Amino acid sequence: MTMRPVAELRSIVDHDGAVILDLKYESILILNPTAGYIWRELLQGSSIRDIAANLARETKMDVALVERDVAIFMDQLKSKHLLVQS
């Protein structure tokens, strides 16, 4: 499954994480470095499965654990109306 950020968002991503400005709901979300990595990958069109696999490889963590954590984070982003399925 591929998710993408909604159009009404503006974001800045760097090594410290990310800041997302939601113009529609007039809110700001600040992400830590790991969440910022996931957000950057979503912006580039990566699938959730690829994001989790790459993150697990880069951090040398168990893929199943990373997939679970990424899925939880995706649910949080969806609940804030920041993602849509593409």
C-alpha positions as CSV (number, residue, x, y, z in Angstrom):
1,M,0.0,0.0,0.0
2,T,1.2,3.5,-0.8
3,M,0.2,6.5,1.2
4,R,0.9,10.1,0.2
5,P,0.7,13.4,2.1
6,V,-2.4,15.5,1.4
7,A,-2.0,18.5,-0.8
8,E,-2.7,21.1,1.9
9,L,0.6,20.4,3.7
10,R,4.0,22.1,3.7
11,S,6.9,20.5,5.4
12,I,10.6,20.8,6.0
13,V,12.7,17.7,6.6
14,D,16.3,17.6,7.8
15,H,18.6,15.4,10.0
16,D,16.8,16.6,13.1
17,G,13.3,15.5,12.0
18,A,10.5,17.3,10.2
19,V,8.0,20.1,10.7
20,I,4.7,19.8,9.0
21,L,2.3,22.7,8.5
22,D,-1.3,21.7,7.8
23,L,-2.8,24.7,6.1
24,K,-6.4,23.3,6.1
25,Y,-6.5,22.6,9.8
26,E,-4.1,25.4,10.8
27,S,-1.8,23.1,12.8
28,I,1.9,22.2,13.1
29,L,3.3,18.8,13.8
30,I,7.0,18.3,14.8
31,L,8.6,15.0,14.1
32,N,11.6,13.3,15.6
33,P,14.5,12.1,13.3
34,T,13.0,8.6,12.7
35,A,9.5,10.0,12.0
36,G,11.2,12.6,9.7
37,Y,12.9,9.8,7.8
38,I,9.5,8.1,7.3
39,W,7.9,11.4,6.2
40,R,10.7,12.1,3.7
41,E,10.2,8.6,2.2
42,L,6.5,9.2,2.0
43,L,7.1,12.5,0.1
44,Q,9.3,10.6,-2.3
45,G,6.5,8.1,-3.0
46,S,8.0,5.1,-1.2
47,S,5.6,2.3,-0.1
48,I,5.1,1.6,3.6
49,R,6.6,-1.9,3.1
50,D,9.8,-0.4,1.5
51,I,10.0,2.3,4.2
52,A,9.9,-0.3,7.0
53,A,12.4,-2.6,5.2
54,N,14.9,0.2,4.6
55,L,14.5,1.5,8.1
56,A,15.0,-1.9,9.6
57,R,18.1,-2.5,7.5
58,E,19.6,0.9,8.3
59,T,19.0,0.5,12.1
60,K,19.7,-3.2,12.2
61,M,16.4,-3.8,13.9
62,D,13.9,-6.7,13.5
63,V,11.8,-6.1,10.4
64,A,8.6,-7.2,12.1
65,L,9.1,-4.7,14.9
66,V,9.8,-1.9,12.5
67,E,6.8,-2.8,10.4
68,R,4.6,-2.6,13.4
69,D,6.0,0.7,14.6
70,V,5.7,2.2,11.1
71,A,2.1,1.0,10.8
72,I,1.3,2.7,14.2
73,F,2.9,5.9,13.0
74,M,0.9,5.7,9.7
75,D,-2.3,5.3,11.7
76,Q,-1.4,8.4,13.7
77,L,-0.8,10.4,10.5
78,K,-4.0,9.2,9.0
79,S,-6.0,10.2,12.2
80,K,-4.6,13.7,11.8
81,H,-5.8,13.8,8.2
82,L,-2.2,14.1,6.9
83,L,-2.2,11.1,4.5
84,V,-4.4,9.7,1.8
85,Q,-4.1,6.4,0.0
86,S,-2.7,6.6,-3.5
